[in-house]
Amino acid sequence: MITITIPGRGNYRLSNLVLDMNGTIALDGELIEGVEDRLRRLDGLLKLFVVSADTFGSASSLIKKLKAEIHLVKKGEEAAQKLALVEKLGRDKTICIGNGANDTAMLTGAAIGIGIIGREGASVTAITGADVVVTDINAALELLLNTDRLVATLRG
């Protein structure tokens, strides 16, 4: 669990991390360098969940490298399915990271939403729905490993 106090926002007891796969932790079906190491460091602090429509057919092989649960979503209405996972886990206990239009609902629905503008780009709706925006997944994961950075950005 990660416990943080953000002045002007309140206290957070976070136990879940929901990650979009393609465009967020993977590019063209391959894990982005550095992600595996950082997720290993977060294991034990947060329960890890990866959501994907498995666009590249690589979800099952990638997930074997990570200590995370995979949640495959059906193509079409991915946004609603991702938000349903966040609601099931508990909005107030969940951090989400994503970059696509279909990530917007989970980013806005979570306790903290982190938008990624990576090599694939990012949807404007995901960026405007996020609490924090960073330029790559490794920077996002570092915010969770060094929560003072997250507090500095979000304090009111």
C-alpha positions in Angstrom: 0.0 0.0 0.0 1.1 3.5 -0.7 -0.1 6.1 1.8 0.3 9.8 0.8 -1.2 13.1 1.9 -1.6 15.7 -0.8 -2.2 19.2 0.7 -5.5 20.6 -0.7 -6.6 17.1 -1.8 -6.5 14.9 1.2 -5.2 11.5 2.3 -4.8 8.5 0.0 -4.4 4.8 0.9 -3.7 3.3 -2.5 -3.5 -0.4 -3.0 -4.1 -1.0 -6.8 -2.4 0.1 -10.0 -4.3 -0.3 -13.2 -2.2 0.1 -16.4 -3.2 0.3 -20.0 -1.0 -2.0 -22.1 -0.5 -0.8 -25.6 0.8 2.8 -25.8 1.4 2.9 -22.1 3.6 0.0 -20.9 4.2 -1.5 -24.3 4.9 -0.1 -27.8 4.0 -2.1 -30.8 3.4 -5.2 -28.6 6.7 -5.0 -26.8 7.3 -3.9 -23.2 9.0 -0.5 -23.0 12.5 -0.6 -21.6 12.6 0.0 -17.8 8.9 -0.9 -17.2 9.6 -4.5 -16.0 12.2 -3.3 -13.4 10.0 -0.5 -12.0 6.9 -2.8 -11.8 9.0 -5.3 -9.9 9.9 -2.5 -7.4 6.2 -1.6 -7.1 5.2 -5.2 -6.5 4.3 -5.6 -2.8 3.3 -1.9 -2.6 0.5 -2.1 -5.1 -1.5 -4.9 -6.7 -0.8 -4.6 -10.4 -3.5 -5.0 -13.1 -2.9 -4.6 -16.9 -5.9 -4.0 -19.1 -5.8 -4.6 -22.9 -7.8 -5.4 -25.9 -4.7 -7.4 -27.0 -4.4 -5.4 -30.2 -1.0 -7.0 -31.0 -1.8 -10.5 -29.7 1.1 -10.3 -27.2 -0.7 -9.7 -23.9 -0.3 -13.2 -22.5 3.4 -13.4 -23.3 4.1 -9.9 -21.9 2.2 -10.5 -18.8 4.3 -13.6 -17.9 7.2 -11.1 -17.4 5.2 -9.1 -14.9 3.6 -9.9 -11.5 0.3 -8.5 -12.7 -3.2 -9.7 -13.4 -4.3 -9.3 -17.0 -7.8 -8.1 -17.8 -8.6 -8.5 -21.4 -11.4 -6.2 -22.6 -13.6 -6.9 -25.6 -13.1 -4.5 -28.5 -15.7 -1.9 -28.5 -16.8 -0.1 -25.2 -13.3 -0.6 -23.8 -13.7 2.6 -21.8 -16.7 1.2 -19.9 -14.9 -2.1 -19.2 -11.8 -0.4 -17.9 -13.9 1.9 -15.6 -15.8 -1.2 -14.4 -12.5 -2.7 -13.2 -11.6 0.5 -11.3 -15.0 0.5 -9.7 -14.7 -3.2 -8.7 -11.2 -2.5 -7.2 -12.4 0.6 -5.4 -12.0 4.1 -7.0 -10.5 5.6 -3.8 -7.8 2.9 -3.6 -6.8 2.8 -7.3 -4.2 4.7 -9.4 -4.6 4.4 -13.2 -2.1 5.1 -16.0 -3.0 5.3 -19.6 -2.8 7.3 -22.9 -5.7 6.5 -25.1 -9.3 7.9 -25.5 -10.5 4.5 -24.1 -8.5 5.2 -20.9 -10.2 8.5 -20.1 -13.0 7.1 -17.9 -10.6 5.1 -15.8 -8.2 8.0 -15.4 -11.0 10.3 -14.2 -12.6 7.6 -12.2 -9.6 6.6 -10.1 -8.2 8.3 -7.0 -5.3 9.4 -9.1 -5.0 9.3 -12.9 -1.7 9.6 -14.7 -1.6 10.4 -18.4 1.3 9.3 -20.6 2.4 11.2 -23.7 4.7 8.6 -25.1 6.0 7.6 -28.5 2.5 6.6 -29.5 1.1 9.9 -28.5 -1.9 10.5 -26.3 -5.6 11.3 -26.6 -6.5 14.8 -25.7 -9.4 13.5 -23.6 -7.0 11.2 -21.7 -4.7 14.1 -21.0 -7.4 16.5 -19.9 -8.9 13.7 -17.7 -5.7 12.9 -15.9 -4.5 14.4 -12.7 -0.9 14.4 -13.8 0.7 14.1 -17.2 4.2 12.8 -17.9 6.2 12.1 -21.0 6.8 8.4 -20.6 5.7 5.4 -18.5 9.0 5.2 -16.6 8.4 8.8 -15.3 4.9 7.8 -14.2 6.1 4.7 -12.3 8.9 6.8 -10.7 6.1 9.1 -9.3 4.8 6.1 -7.4 8.2 5.0 -6.3 9.0 8.6 -5.1 5.7 9.9 -4.0 7.1 13.3 -2.9 7.2 14.1 -6.6 3.5 13.3 -7.0 2.7 15.4 -3.9 4.7 18.3 -5.3 2.8 18.3 -8.5 -0.7 17.8 -7.1 -0.7 19.9 -3.9 -3.3 22.7 -3.9 
